[in-house]
Amino acid sequence: MVLVPAGSFQMGDSFNEVDSDEKPVHTVFVSAFYMDKYELTPCGTRWRTGQQRTATTSNPEMVTVRRWIIRSTASRGIKR
């Protein structure tokens, strides 16, 4: 996992090229957080069942994957 530092960015559209709910441009602040360095693909979920998962993995299954990732990274000294 990698640390994404806190910061701010401009969000929205100032060119009138998108939907009205994307205006006005405004500043968004994001707190620091950790993110997996690599994307979890359907093939990457084989750890649980031995079978490749589909793109329609349910929310409870992803919660299980998330818990496993937290436990495995915590054992390597990475805090969430």
N, C-alpha and C positions, 0 to 999 in steps of 0.2 A: 504494500500500500504506500501511497505517497501523500504527503501533506500538501493540500492546496491552501495557500495563505489567504488570510482575510484581505478583502479589498472592495473596491467599488467599481461600477461600470455604468455606462449609459445604456438604457434599455428602452426600446420603442422605435417608432418609425417617424422620420422627419421628411420623407420623400413622398408621402401619400401613396405608397405602393402596396400597402397591406390593409387588413381589416381595421375598422375603427377602434376595436378594443386594444390595439397595439399603439395607440397614441395617448397622451403626448409622450415625447421622450422624457425620461426621468432617471434619476440616479438611484441605483440599487446597491445596497451594502450587503455583502455576504461574509458571514463568520468563517473562520478557518475550519476545514474539515479534511478527513482522510477519504481517499478514493482508491479503488483498486487500480493498479498500474495497467492491468490488461483487462480487456473486455471478457465477460463471462459468456461464452457462446453455448449453444445447445450441446455441443460436444463436450464442453467443459463441465457439464452437470452429470457426467457418467459416474463420478465419485460416489454418488448416493445409491443408484440402482444398478449400475453396470450397463444401463441402456441409455442410448442417446435420447435426450428430451427434445420436444418440439418447441417451436417458437411460441406456442400457446401455453407455456408453463403457468400454472395457477399461482395466485398470490400466496396460499399456504406453503406451496413448494418453495417459492422464492424466500419466504421467511425462514424456512429450514436452511436454505443455502446461505442466507445472510448470517444466521446463528453459527453455522459451521465456519464461515470465513472469520467471524469475530473470535471464535475459540482458537482457530488455528493461528491467527495473527497475534493474539494475546500471548500464546505460548512462545512466540518469538520476540516478545517485549514491545509489541506495537500496541499502543493504547488507542481506544476509540474516542 
